[in-house]
Structure formats: structure tokens, C-alpha cells
């Protein structure tokens, strides 16, 4: 990325007008009444406080240092723990601005989005002698550009007619081409590091992580679909397939490996750092591209995780070869897992784990980077909180699935903690030590890309209405389009549907409609047949988790009818959950509750009961 130059008429980007966007409505299951009652919980102000300070003190550099009101050109430092081989002439790429693009659209600020798009189009270039982490640059920069391109071409965002001519896609493809030399290895697994100008440097390290080479398919696949050039998706998919072929007989993978020899360097693994987004991208790529192969990979991997890593509501690490537990610790990155489980339809398990993450959050005021489960105490050194989004993300998904207002309380608690402990005059600062709340002079770009975004969507999901999207691991929305699917996998229709029932229901709009909660119906990016409520809404789960009296008894007897008439997605996911339980030798279904006196529908009933027509559905 060459030195980016701010507009010639001003030394820094001057914020234009007021940034306090008025909510456009309560959304579906949204925020109108809640925010009227709790105005201090409106998370749009969090984004704009971070954004305005970035523009004032750090733009066009990468990230804001909020305590000193200065900047850091940190893209080349991401993933570089030893800060080795840093470039001498790299002066930033407006990383935080790129990461903010989709958030601006979600918050409804189309005018600022347009100004940012045009500035990036005119000023950002990638021909620079800088060694960057492939994974980090992919999810932050490539993902940000690809997502923003789709948003810029969406007529509902009202960009000035003719002002946008695919400039972001051109930039994204230029960046994607610069990634390709990293994949030139005997195994097809990419190097973790690439020089944007010169490719892979001499004596480059051959060590990488599972997530580093297995979490590229969404962004690079989307780039291929948008440009028509299959090479980007091809190399990312080749790496993913190779990685999966290296799994153990237990269907587990390690954490680090050698891209030249294809040998594992670290056999201990879990669902946290180094592996997390591998699982996420298997499933989300299946949603985005409709590849049955990816569903089969994920299905096997998910079963293995639930069997070997789970201990009650917690997840520990284990040896990929034996399944024996290695490290009993919670890491903050694991908090994404309940959100992924919502997409799968495993709501009860998601609820259970989410409550434990929030318990740790409440214990310390924020979520520490590492927590020792066996001692119920902090890790001695990794006790920082860098404004991570994962708990907010899972809270958003669980609220969408259940509409349980308790998750709004969780969101308010997260917002209050951010205000109390991390908000400073110059932005939001990371926490160096959660025991003292000592601050660190760094506002990560993902705070604007993810943390603020998911908190906003928790309280106002109006952006999702009539849109069908999947969020990347960096929180950038990509459209789920039938044109991007190789075929509609009819095999995912629940086997207890008869042909006549299938005809009544009509063909599935996409693979996702049969698998996950995001709706695959009408939206402004795809042209499907039926209206959608919200892109991540599981309608049956409204009454699935906070049940009392006759509702609990009624649903226990009629679970499958509820699920099939309200959303068929969980039928397939229910089979997956039952397989997990049976593989563990457990009674089918989850036996915890959300609160005193609240029942949980047994998943087994989802598949055992017969058809229940929409006309028989009771009124809520």
C-alpha cells in the first residue's frame, strides 16, 4: 500500500456534519421501545466516538492511539508478535477507514460511506514494500473492500449516480493478485506472510496456523464470483481441502503446521486462537457457495469438537491424535462459538456456553484474553482485553434466534463496560490488565468493524430486513445469492417430508434455508420468492427458550410441527445435534434451562413428530 494522501483541501479528513444517526425504525424485533427506555444503550454513539477520533488524529494511517491522540501504521504488525521485518517506508493504508465502510452503511450513514469510498478509490494503492500477514490482510482489507463494493452497488444505499464505477473491486482484485504467490508451495497451503510488492521473500518462515490457511475462502471466493476469475477461490479451496486431509482419525486438527512439508507442528487444538475461524469458514462458505463438500467437512468437524473439546458448557483444548485434554482454559476468541452454533441451529448449546462467557465478563467487568478453567482464575500474563467483539457477536445471534430480552440486558452490560472502562476523550482504549483496568494506547480497527457493529445490530437490526447476508470473521457482510450456489442441494430437505409436502412448501431458495437461521428469501441483493423478517432470525425459537406453563407442555408435544412450520432450517441441524449427543453416549437433548422454571424443548422431538400445518399453528 503506497503512502495514502488525504484530500488536498485539508490536512486531515474533516468530519462532515453530525454523525449521530437517528434510528430509521425499530427493525424486526428491534429496538424502538428498548432504546426509548434505555437511551444510554444506543451503540451508534460508540462507533462515532471511535470513528471521529480516528479521523481527527490518525487518518490516513492504520489505527488510532486514543490515549496520546496519535496513530500507528499497524497493518504490517498484525500477527507479528516479535515485530520482525517491519517495513521502513510504510505509512499506513487507512485500515480503520476500510474496516468502517460496512458499519457506516449498517448505521445508515450513506453520505459518509460515499465520501469514504471515493477517497479510498482515489488514494489507496497496494504497490508497497511491506510484509503483511496474509490472514489479517485478507479478513480486514480484502474483506472490507469486497463487502463495501457490494454495498456500493446496492441501489438502496443511494450513492451518487455514476460516482462509483467498481473502483473498490478493482482495488480488491489487485490485492488478491498480490496474495497468489503465497500459495505457491508443494502442499498448496499458503505462507503466512507475503510482501505486497515482491511476493514471498527469501527464507520466509514456513510455519502458519490452521486459521491462517483455512480462513480465506469467503473473501477470495467472493472475489472470484464478483470478477469472474476463478483463481482466487481455487487456491483458497485447494488450501482448505489440503488442510482437511491432514486431520486425525478423530477428525481433529492441530494449531500450527509447516506449509512446505505439510506436517503438524502443534498437535494441541481447540476452538480458540489459531483455529477458530477455520470452523467458522467451513460452515459460512457452505452457506455462501452452497458446496456440499464444505457441509460434510463442517459436519464431521463439529461432531468432533462437541465430542472431544466440550466439557459441560466449557470448551478446553485437546490433542488432535488422542482427544485427550491438554489445556483447560477459556480464551476470549472462543466466545464466537455460540454465534456459530446459532447458525447451525444448536441453540441450547449456544445458550449454555454464552452464559458462561458472560459470567466471566461480569466477574472481571470485561472478558480477559485467557481464563484458567481448572483454577477458575486469570492467566498470569494474558489478562488483557483488546476491545474484542466475540461476546457481542454471539449475543446478537442469540437475540436474533430467541428474541429473549435478557440478551438486550447483556448487550447493555457490554456497552456500559465499554463506556466505564475503555472510553477516553480520544476514542476507546484497550485494557492492558483487567484486574487494574490499566489502559493500553490502541484502538483496534476491528472495534469499528465488529464490536460496534454487532452491538448496533443487537438493538436495531433494520439493515438486515429484506437482506440476506453472512458476516465474515471480521464482521463484513457478504450477500447470499442463489447465483453463487453451484446448485440447490435438494438432499437437505428433511427426510420426513413427503413429496407432496415438499411441493406445498416449494423449492428451497438456497442451501442456507435448509441449514441455518439466516433467511434465504427476498432481499435487495438476491431475487427470492418470499419476504424475510431478518437475515438471522429463527422464528421457532421465539418460544423455545423462555417457556412457562402450557407453552412448555405444548411445545414438548409439538416441537417438530413448530419447527417445520416456522423454519425448516433446524430439522437438518437437529439431526446434527442428535448425532453429537448419541456419539457422546448421552440422552438426546439438552437438560439445562435458561432460567428458573423455564423449559427447553428436546431436540429429539423435532424429528419424531409428524406434520403440523400452518393453519394449526396457535397464535402467540
C-alpha positions as CSV (number, residue, x, y, z in Angstrom):
1,X,0.0,0.0,0.0
2,X,1.6,3.2,-1.1
3,X,1.5,6.3,1.0
4,X,-2.1,7.4,1.1
5,X,-2.6,11.1,0.7
6,X,-5.5,13.0,2.3
7,X,-7.6,15.4,0.2
8,X,-5.5,18.4,-0.9
9,X,-8.0,20.8,0.5
10,X,-7.5,19.8,4.2
11,X,-4.7,18.3,6.2
12,X,-7.0,15.6,7.7
13,X,-10.4,14.3,6.8
14,X,-12.8,16.7,8.4
15,X,-15.9,15.1,9.7
16,X,-18.9,16.3,7.8
17,X,-21.9,17.4,9.9
18,X,-23.4,15.4,12.7
19,X,-22.6,11.7,13.0
20,X,-25.5,10.9,15.3
21,X,-27.7,8.8,13.0
22,X,-31.3,8.6,14.0
23,X,-32.7,5.1,14.0
24,X,-34.8,4.6,11.0
25,X,-37.2,2.4,12.9
26,X,-37.4,-0.4,15.5
27,X,-36.4,-3.1,13.0
28,X,-37.7,-6.6,13.3
29,X,-37.8,-7.5,16.9
30,X,-35.8,-4.4,17.1
31,X,-35.0,-1.5,19.4
32,X,-37.7,1.1,19.3
33,X,-39.2,0.6,22.8
34,X,-36.0,-0.7,24.3
35,X,-34.0,2.3,23.2
36,X,-36.7,4.7,24.2
37,X,-36.4,3.3,27.7
38,X,-32.6,3.0,27.8
39,X,-31.2,5.7,25.6
40,X,-27.7,5.4,27.0
41,X,-27.5,1.9,25.5
42,X,-27.7,3.2,21.9
43,X,-24.4,1.8,20.5
44,X,-24.2,4.1,17.4
45,X,-22.6,6.7,19.7
46,X,-19.8,4.2,20.4
47,X,-19.0,3.8,16.8
48,X,-18.9,7.6,16.1
49,X,-16.8,8.4,19.1
50,X,-14.2,5.9,17.8
51,X,-14.6,7.0,14.2
52,X,-14.5,10.7,14.7
53,X,-11.4,10.5,16.8
54,X,-9.7,8.2,14.2
55,X,-10.4,10.7,11.5
56,X,-9.2,13.6,13.7
57,X,-5.9,12.1,15.0
58,X,-5.0,9.0,12.9
59,X,-6.3,9.2,9.4
60,X,-5.0,8.2,6.9
61,X,-2.8,5.9,9.0
62,X,-4.0,2.5,10.1
63,X,-5.2,2.7,13.7
64,X,-5.8,5.2,16.4
65,X,-3.8,5.6,19.6
66,X,-6.5,7.1,21.7
67,X,-4.5,8.0,24.9
68,X,-1.9,10.0,23.1
69,X,-4.3,11.0,20.2
70,X,-1.8,9.8,17.6
71,X,-1.6,6.9,15.2
72,X,0.1,3.6,14.4
73,X,0.7,2.1,11.0
74,X,-0.1,-1.4,12.3
75,X,-1.1,-3.5,9.3
76,X,2.4,-4.8,8.9
77,X,2.5,-5.6,12.7
78,X,-0.7,-7.7,12.8
79,X,0.2,-11.2,13.7
80,X,3.8,-10.2,14.0
81,X,4.3,-10.8,17.7
82,X,8.1,-10.3,17.6
83,X,7.7,-7.2,15.3
84,X,10.2,-8.6,12.9
85,X,11.0,-7.4,9.3
86,X,8.9,-4.2,9.6
87,X,8.9,-2.0,6.5
88,X,10.8,1.2,6.6
89,X,8.6,3.3,4.2
90,X,5.1,2.1,5.0
91,X,2.9,5.0,6.1
92,X,-0.5,3.4,6.5
93,X,-3.4,2.3,4.4
94,X,-6.3,3.9,6.2
95,X,-7.1,0.5,7.6
96,X,-9.6,1.7,10.1
97,X,-11.5,3.6,7.4
98,X,-11.6,0.4,5.2
99,X,-12.9,-1.5,8.2
100,X,-15.5,1.1,8.9
101,X,-17.2,1.1,5.5
102,X,-19.8,-1.6,6.1
103,X,-20.5,-0.3,9.6
104,X,-21.3,3.1,8.1
105,X,-23.9,1.5,5.8
106,X,-25.4,-0.6,8.6
107,X,-25.7,2.6,10.7
108,X,-27.5,4.3,7.8
109,X,-24.8,6.9,7.1
110,X,-24.8,6.6,3.3
111,X,-23.2,10.1,2.7
112,X,-20.2,9.3,4.8
113,X,-19.9,5.9,3.2
114,X,-19.9,7.5,-0.2
115,X,-17.2,10.0,0.9
116,X,-15.0,7.2,2.3
117,X,-15.5,5.1,-0.8
118,X,-14.5,7.9,-3.1
119,X,-11.4,8.8,-1.0
120,X,-10.2,5.2,-0.9
121,X,-10.8,4.8,-4.7
122,X,-8.7,7.8,-5.4
123,X,-5.9,7.3,-2.9
124,X,-5.3,3.7,-1.9
125,X,-2.7,1.7,-3.7
126,X,-1.1,-1.7,-2.9
127,X,2.3,-1.5,-4.6
128,X,4.4,-1.1,-1.5
129,X,7.4,-2.9,0.0
130,X,5.5,-4.2,3.1
131,X,5.5,-7.7,4.6
132,X,1.9,-8.4,5.8
133,X,0.1,-11.3,7.4
134,X,-2.0,-13.0,4.7
135,X,-4.8,-13.9,7.1
136,X,-5.1,-10.5,8.7
137,X,-4.9,-8.6,5.4
138,X,-7.4,-10.9,3.8
139,X,-10.1,-10.6,6.5
140,X,-9.5,-6.9,7.1
141,X,-8.6,-5.3,3.8
142,X,-9.8,-7.7,1.1
143,X,-12.9,-8.5,3.1
144,X,-13.6,-4.8,3.8
145,X,-13.2,-3.9,0.1
146,X,-15.2,-6.7,-1.3
147,X,-18.1,-6.1,1.1
148,X,-18.0,-2.4,0.5
149,X,-18.1,-3.0,-3.2
150,X,-21.3,-5.0,-2.9
151,X,-22.8,-2.3,-0.7
152,X,-21.7,0.4,-3.1
153,X,-23.5,-1.3,-5.9
154,X,-26.7,-1.8,-3.9
155,X,-29.2,0.8,-5.1
156,X,-30.7,1.1,-1.6
157,X,-27.5,2.8,-0.4
158,X,-28.1,5.8,-2.7
159,X,-24.6,6.6,-3.9
160,X,-24.5,9.5,-6.3
161,X,-25.4,8.2,-9.7
162,X,-22.2,7.5,-11.7
163,X,-19.9,8.3,-8.9
164,X,-19.0,4.6,-8.3
165,X,-17.5,2.6,-11.1
166,X,-16.3,-0.6,-9.4
167,X,-13.2,1.1,-8.0
168,X,-13.2,-0.9,-4.8
169,X,-13.5,-4.2,-6.8
170,X,-10.5,-3.1,-8.9
171,X,-8.5,-2.5,-5.7
172,X,-9.7,-5.8,-4.2
173,X,-8.6,-7.8,-7.3
174,X,-5.2,-6.0,-7.3
175,X,-4.8,-7.1,-3.7
176,X,-6.0,-10.6,-4.4
177,X,-3.4,-11.0,-7.2
178,X,-0.7,-10.0,-4.8
179,X,-1.8,-12.8,-2.5
180,X,-1.3,-15.5,-5.1
181,X,2.5,-16.1,-4.7
182,X,1.8,-17.2,-1.1
183,X,0.0,-20.3,-2.4
184,X,3.0,-21.4,-4.5
185,X,4.0,-24.2,-2.1
186,X,4.3,-28.0,-2.5
187,X,1.2,-28.5,-0.4
188,X,-0.9,-25.6,-1.7
189,X,-1.0,-24.3,1.8
190,X,-0.2,-20.6,1.7
191,X,2.7,-18.9,3.5
192,X,1.6,-16.9,6.5
193,X,3.5,-13.8,5.2
194,X,3.7,-12.1,1.8
195,X,5.4,-9.0,0.6
196,X,2.8,-7.0,-1.3
197,X,5.4,-5.8,-3.8
198,X,7.9,-8.7,-4.1
199,X,5.9,-11.7,-3.1
200,X,7.4,-14.4,-0.8
201,X,10.8,-13.2,0.4
202,X,13.8,-15.4,0.7
203,X,14.0,-17.5,3.9
204,X,10.4,-16.7,4.8
205,X,9.0,-18.8,7.7
206,X,7.1,-21.9,6.6
207,X,5.0,-22.0,9.8
208,X,1.4,-21.0,9.8
209,X,-1.8,-21.6,11.7
210,X,-4.9,-23.6,10.9
211,X,-7.0,-20.5,10.8
212,X,-4.3,-18.7,8.8
213,X,-4.5,-21.0,5.8
214,X,-8.1,-22.3,6.3
215,X,-9.9,-19.0,6.6
216,X,-9.5,-17.4,3.2
217,X,-12.4,-18.9,1.3
218,X,-15.1,-16.4,2.0
219,X,-13.2,-13.3,0.8
220,X,-11.3,-14.9,-2.0
221,X,-14.3,-16.9,-3.1
222,X,-16.4,-13.8,-3.2
223,X,-13.7,-12.0,-5.2
224,X,-13.8,-14.8,-7.8
225,X,-17.6,-14.6,-8.0
226,X,-17.6,-10.9,-8.5
227,X,-14.7,-10.7,-11.0
228,X,-15.4,-14.0,-12.8
229,X,-11.8,-15.1,-12.3
230,X,-11.9,-18.5,-10.5
231,X,-8.2,-18.4,-9.5
232,X,-8.8,-16.8,-6.1
233,X,-11.5,-19.2,-5.0
234,X,-9.5,-22.1,-6.5
235,X,-6.3,-21.5,-4.4
236,X,-8.2,-20.9,-1.2
237,X,-10.3,-24.0,-1.7
238,X,-7.3,-26.1,-2.5
239,X,-5.7,-25.0,0.8
240,X,-8.8,-25.8,2.7
241,X,-9.0,-29.3,1.2
242,X,-5.4,-30.0,1.9
243,X,-5.8,-28.8,5.5
244,X,-8.8,-31.1,5.9
245,X,-6.9,-34.0,4.5
246,X,-4.4,-33.5,7.4
247,X,-7.0,-34.2,10.1
248,X,-6.5,-37.0,12.5
249,X,-8.6,-40.2,12.7
250,X,-10.7,-38.3,15.2
251,X,-11.5,-35.6,12.7
252,X,-9.4,-33.1,14.7
253,X,-6.8,-30.7,13.5
254,X,-3.8,-29.1,15.2
255,X,-3.0,-25.5,15.6
256,X,0.2,-24.8,13.7
257,X,1.8,-26.6,10.7
258,X,4.5,-26.3,8.0
259,X,3.3,-25.2,4.6
260,X,6.2,-26.9,2.8
261,X,6.2,-30.3,4.4
262,X,2.5,-30.5,5.4
263,X,3.5,-31.6,8.9
264,X,1.8,-30.5,12.1
265,X,4.0,-28.5,14.5
266,X,1.4,-28.2,17.3
267,X,-1.0,-31.1,18.0
268,X,-3.0,-29.4,20.7
269,X,-6.0,-27.6,19.4
270,X,-9.4,-26.2,20.4
271,X,-11.9,-23.6,19.1
272,X,-9.9,-20.6,20.1
273,X,-6.8,-18.7,18.7
274,X,-5.2,-20.3,15.7
275,X,-8.1,-22.5,14.8
276,X,-11.4,-20.6,15.5
277,X,-12.2,-19.2,12.0
278,X,-11.4,-22.4,10.3
279,X,-14.6,-23.9,11.7
280,X,-16.5,-20.7,11.1
281,X,-15.5,-20.6,7.4
282,X,-16.3,-24.2,6.7
283,X,-19.9,-23.5,7.5
284,X,-20.2,-20.0,6.3
285,X,-18.6,-20.9,2.9
286,X,-21.2,-23.7,2.6
287,X,-23.9,-21.0,3.2
288,X,-22.3,-18.6,0.7
289,X,-21.4,-21.0,-2.1
290,X,-23.7,-24.0,-1.4
291,X,-20.9,-26.6,-1.7
292,X,-22.0,-29.9,-0.2
293,X,-18.3,-30.8,0.3
294,X,-18.0,-28.0,2.8
295,X,-21.1,-29.0,4.7
296,X,-19.7,-32.6,5.0
297,X,-16.4,-31.2,6.3
298,X,-18.1,-29.0,8.8
299,X,-20.5,-31.7,10.0
300,X,-17.6,-34.0,10.8
301,X,-15.6,-31.3,12.4
302,X,-18.5,-30.1,14.5
303,X,-19.2,-33.6,15.8
304,X,-15.5,-33.9,16.8
305,X,-15.5,-30.6,18.6
306,X,-18.5,-31.4,20.6
307,X,-17.2,-34.8,21.5
308,X,-13.5,-34.0,22.3
309,X,-13.4,-30.3,23.3
310,X,-16.6,-29.8,25.2
311,X,-16.9,-30.2,29.0
312,X,-20.3,-29.1,30.0
313,X,-20.7,-25.5,28.8
314,X,-16.9,-25.0,28.6
315,X,-14.5,-25.9,25.8
316,X,-11.0,-27.0,26.5
317,X,-8.1,-27.9,24.2
318,X,-7.2,-31.5,23.3
319,X,-4.5,-33.4,21.4
320,X,-5.7,-34.0,17.9
321,X,-4.3,-37.5,17.9
322,X,-5.8,-38.9,21.1
323,X,-8.6,-36.5,22.0
324,X,-7.1,-36.2,25.5
325,X,-7.5,-32.8,27.2
326,X,-4.3,-30.6,27.1
327,X,-5.2,-27.1,28.4
328,X,-8.2,-26.3,30.5
329,X,-8.6,-22.6,29.6
330,X,-11.1,-20.2,28.2
331,X,-9.8,-17.8,25.6
332,X,-11.8,-14.7,24.6
333,X,-11.7,-15.7,20.9
334,X,-13.8,-18.8,21.8
335,X,-16.7,-16.6,22.5
336,X,-17.6,-16.6,18.8
337,X,-18.6,-20.2,19.1
338,X,-22.2,-19.7,20.4
339,X,-22.9,-17.4,17.5
340,X,-21.7,-20.1,15.1
341,X,-23.9,-22.6,16.9
342,X,-26.9,-20.4,16.3
343,X,-26.3,-20.5,12.6
344,X,-26.1,-24.3,12.9
345,X,-29.3,-24.4,14.9
346,X,-27.8,-25.7,18.1
347,X,-29.4,-23.0,20.2
348,X,-29.4,-24.8,23.6
349,X,-25.7,-25.5,23.5
350,X,-25.1,-21.9,22.3
351,X,-27.1,-20.6,25.3
352,X,-25.3,-22.7,27.7
353,X,-21.8,-21.6,26.6
354,X,-22.8,-18.0,26.2
355,X,-23.9,-17.8,29.8
356,X,-20.5,-19.0,31.0
357,X,-18.7,-16.4,28.8
358,X,-20.9,-13.7,30.2
359,X,-20.3,-15.0,33.8
360,X,-16.6,-14.4,33.2
361,X,-17.3,-11.0,31.7
362,X,-19.3,-10.0,34.8
363,X,-16.7,-11.3,37.1
364,X,-14.0,-9.0,35.7
365,X,-16.1,-6.3,34.0
366,X,-14.8,-7.3,30.6
367,X,-13.6,-10.6,29.0
368,X,-10.0,-11.4,29.7
369,X,-7.9,-12.9,27.0
370,X,-7.3,-16.1,28.8
371,X,-9.0,-17.7,31.9
372,X,-7.9,-20.9,33.5
373,X,-10.9,-23.2,33.9
374,X,-9.2,-25.7,36.2
375,X,-8.3,-22.9,38.7
376,X,-11.2,-20.5,37.9
377,X,-8.7,-17.7,37.8
378,X,-6.9,-15.4,35.3
379,X,-4.0,-16.4,33.2
380,X,-0.9,-14.9,34.9
381,X,0.2,-12.9,31.8
382,X,-2.7,-12.9,29.3
383,X,-5.1,-10.7,31.3
384,X,-5.8,-8.0,28.7
385,X,-8.9,-7.1,26.8
386,X,-8.3,-5.5,23.4
387,X,-11.9,-4.5,22.7
388,X,-12.7,-7.9,21.2
389,X,-16.2,-8.4,19.6
390,X,-16.8,-12.1,20.0
391,X,-19.2,-11.9,23.0
392,X,-21.2,-9.1,21.5
393,X,-21.4,-11.1,18.2
394,X,-22.8,-14.2,19.9
395,X,-25.2,-12.1,21.9
396,X,-26.5,-10.6,18.7
397,X,-27.0,-14.0,17.1
398,X,-28.7,-15.4,20.2
399,X,-31.1,-12.5,20.5
400,X,-32.0,-12.9,16.8
401,X,-32.7,-16.6,17.5
402,X,-34.7,-16.3,20.7
403,X,-35.9,-12.7,21.0
404,X,-35.2,-13.1,24.7
405,X,-34.8,-9.6,26.1
406,X,-32.2,-11.0,28.5
407,X,-29.7,-10.7,25.6
408,X,-30.5,-7.0,25.4
409,X,-29.6,-6.8,29.0
410,X,-26.3,-8.5,28.2
411,X,-25.7,-6.0,25.4
412,X,-26.4,-3.1,27.6
413,X,-23.9,-4.5,30.1
414,X,-21.3,-4.8,27.4
415,X,-21.9,-1.2,26.4
416,X,-21.8,0.0,29.9
417,X,-18.4,-1.7,30.5
418,X,-17.0,-0.2,27.3
419,X,-18.1,3.3,28.5
420,X,-16.9,2.8,32.0
421,X,-13.5,1.2,31.4
422,X,-12.4,1.9,27.9
423,X,-13.9,5.2,26.7
424,X,-11.4,8.1,26.8
425,X,-11.5,11.5,25.3
426,X,-9.6,10.3,22.2
427,X,-11.6,7.2,21.5
428,X,-11.7,3.7,23.0
429,X,-8.5,2.2,24.5
430,X,-7.7,-1.4,25.0
431,X,-7.3,-2.8,28.6
432,X,-3.8,-4.0,29.5
433,X,-4.8,-5.6,32.8
434,X,-8.4,-6.5,33.7
435,X,-7.5,-6.6,37.4
436,X,-6.5,-3.0,37.5
437,X,-8.2,-1.7,34.3
438,X,-4.9,-0.1,33.2
439,X,-5.4,1.1,29.7
440,X,-3.3,0.5,26.6
441,X,-2.9,3.1,23.8
442,X,-4.5,1.2,21.0
443,X,-7.9,1.3,19.3
444,X,-8.1,-1.8,17.0
445,X,-9.8,-1.4,13.7
446,X,-12.0,-4.4,14.5
447,X,-13.6,-2.4,17.2
448,X,-15.4,-0.4,14.5
449,X,-15.7,-3.3,12.1
450,X,-17.2,-5.8,14.6
451,X,-17.7,-4.7,18.2
452,X,-19.7,-1.5,17.5
453,X,-21.5,-3.2,14.6
454,X,-22.8,-6.2,16.5
455,X,-23.9,-4.0,19.4
456,X,-25.7,-1.8,17.0
457,X,-27.4,-4.7,15.2
458,X,-28.4,-6.2,18.6
459,X,-30.6,-3.1,19.3
460,X,-31.5,-2.2,15.7
461,X,-31.5,-4.9,13.0
462,X,-33.3,-2.8,10.3
463,X,-30.3,-3.3,8.0
464,X,-31.0,-7.0,7.9
465,X,-34.6,-6.7,6.9
466,X,-35.0,-7.9,3.3
467,X,-31.3,-8.6,3.0
468,X,-29.8,-12.0,3.1
469,X,-26.2,-11.8,4.3
470,X,-23.5,-13.7,6.0
471,X,-20.9,-11.9,8.1
472,X,-17.2,-12.7,7.7
473,X,-15.0,-13.3,10.7
474,X,-14.2,-9.6,10.6
475,X,-17.9,-8.7,10.5
476,X,-18.1,-7.7,6.9
477,X,-21.4,-8.6,5.3
478,X,-21.5,-10.6,2.1
479,X,-24.7,-11.3,0.2
480,X,-26.0,-14.9,0.0
481,X,-27.1,-15.1,-3.7
482,X,-28.6,-18.1,-5.5
483,X,-26.3,-17.3,-8.4
484,X,-23.3,-18.0,-6.2
485,X,-24.5,-21.5,-5.4
486,X,-23.4,-24.4,-7.6
487,X,-26.8,-25.9,-7.2
488,X,-29.7,-26.0,-4.7
489,X,-29.0,-29.1,-2.6
490,X,-32.4,-30.8,-2.5
491,X,-30.8,-33.6,-0.4
492,X,-31.0,-31.2,2.6
493,X,-34.8,-31.4,2.6
494,X,-35.7,-33.2,5.8
495,X,-36.2,-36.9,5.1
496,X,-39.5,-36.9,6.9
497,X,-41.0,-34.5,4.4
498,X,-43.2,-36.3,1.8
499,X,-43.0,-35.3,-1.8
500,X,-46.4,-33.7,-1.6
501,X,-45.3,-31.7,1.4
502,X,-42.2,-30.6,-0.5
503,X,-44.4,-29.4,-3.3
504,X,-46.5,-27.4,-0.9
505,X,-43.5,-25.8,0.6
506,X,-41.9,-25.1,-2.8
507,X,-38.2,-25.5,-3.6
508,X,-35.7,-24.1,-1.1
509,X,-34.4,-20.7,-2.0
510,X,-30.9,-21.7,-1.2
511,X,-28.8,-24.2,0.7
512,X,-28.9,-21.9,3.7
513,X,-32.7,-22.0,4.0
514,X,-32.4,-25.7,4.9
515,X,-29.4,-25.3,7.2
516,X,-29.2,-22.2,9.2
517,X,-31.2,-19.4,10.7
518,X,-30.4,-16.5,8.2
519,X,-33.4,-16.3,5.9
520,X,-32.9,-17.0,2.3
521,X,-35.8,-15.2,1.0
522,X,-36.5,-11.8,-0.6
523,X,-33.7,-9.2,-0.4
524,X,-32.2,-6.4,-2.4
525,X,-29.2,-8.4,-3.5
526,X,-30.9,-11.7,-4.5
527,X,-34.3,-12.1,-6.0
528,X,-36.0,-14.8,-4.0
529,X,-39.7,-15.5,-3.6
530,X,-40.8,-14.7,-0.1
531,X,-40.4,-11.8,2.3
532,X,-37.9,-12.2,5.1
533,X,-38.1,-10.8,8.6
534,X,-34.5,-10.6,9.5
535,X,-31.5,-12.3,8.0
536,X,-30.6,-14.1,11.1
537,X,-34.0,-14.8,12.6
538,X,-35.1,-18.3,13.8
539,X,-38.8,-17.9,14.2
540,X,-39.5,-21.1,16.0
541,X,-37.1,-20.2,18.8
542,X,-39.1,-17.3,20.0
543,X,-40.9,-19.7,22.3
544,X,-38.2,-22.3,22.5
545,X,-36.3,-20.9,25.4
546,X,-38.4,-18.8,27.8
547,X,-41.3,-21.2,28.3
548,X,-43.7,-21.5,31.1
549,X,-46.9,-23.4,31.9
550,X,-48.9,-24.6,29.0
551,X,-46.4,-23.4,26.4
552,X,-43.7,-25.7,27.7
553,X,-46.1,-28.6,27.7
554,X,-47.5,-27.8,24.3
555,X,-44.1,-27.5,22.6
556,X,-42.8,-30.6,24.3
557,X,-45.6,-32.4,22.4
558,X,-45.4,-30.5,19.2
559,X,-41.8,-29.5,18.7
560,X,-41.4,-30.7,15.1
561,X,-44.6,-29.0,14.0
562,X,-43.4,-25.7,15.4
563,X,-40.0,-26.0,13.8
564,X,-41.2,-27.2,10.4
565,X,-44.0,-24.7,10.0
566,X,-41.9,-21.8,11.2
567,X,-38.4,-22.5,9.9
568,X,-37.3,-25.9,8.3
569,X,-33.6,-25.0,8.9
570,X,-33.4,-26.7,12.3
571,X,-34.6,-30.0,11.0
572,X,-31.2,-30.7,9.4
573,X,-29.4,-29.1,12.3
574,X,-31.4,-31.1,14.7
575,X,-30.1,-34.3,13.1
576,X,-26.6,-33.0,13.6
577,X,-27.2,-32.2,17.2
578,X,-28.7,-35.7,17.8
579,X,-25.7,-37.3,16.2
580,X,-23.5,-35.3,18.6
581,X,-25.4,-36.4,21.6
582,X,-25.5,-40.0,20.6
583,X,-21.8,-40.1,19.8
584,X,-21.2,-38.9,23.3
585,X,-23.4,-41.7,24.7
586,X,-25.8,-39.1,26.1
587,X,-29.6,-38.9,26.2
588,X,-30.7,-36.9,23.2
589,X,-31.5,-33.3,24.0
590,X,-30.0,-30.7,26.4
591,X,-31.0,-30.7,30.0
592,X,-30.2,-27.2,31.1
593,X,-32.6,-24.3,31.3
594,X,-32.3,-20.6,30.6
595,X,-33.8,-19.6,34.0
596,X,-35.8,-20.9,36.9
597,X,-39.0,-22.7,35.7
598,X,-38.1,-22.3,32.0
599,X,-38.3,-25.5,29.9
600,X,-36.2,-26.4,26.9
601,X,-37.7,-28.4,24.1
602,X,-35.9,-31.8,23.5
603,X,-34.3,-31.8,20.1
604,X,-35.3,-35.5,19.6
605,X,-38.9,-34.4,19.4
606,X,-38.1,-32.2,16.5
607,X,-37.6,-35.3,14.3
608,X,-40.1,-37.7,15.9
609,X,-43.3,-35.7,15.5
610,X,-45.4,-35.6,12.4
611,X,-46.5,-32.8,10.1
612,X,-48.3,-29.8,11.5
613,X,-49.9,-27.4,9.1
614,X,-49.6,-23.6,9.3
615,X,-53.3,-23.4,9.8
616,X,-52.9,-25.4,13.0
617,X,-50.3,-23.1,14.4
618,X,-51.5,-21.4,17.6
619,X,-51.5,-17.6,17.9
620,X,-48.7,-16.2,20.0
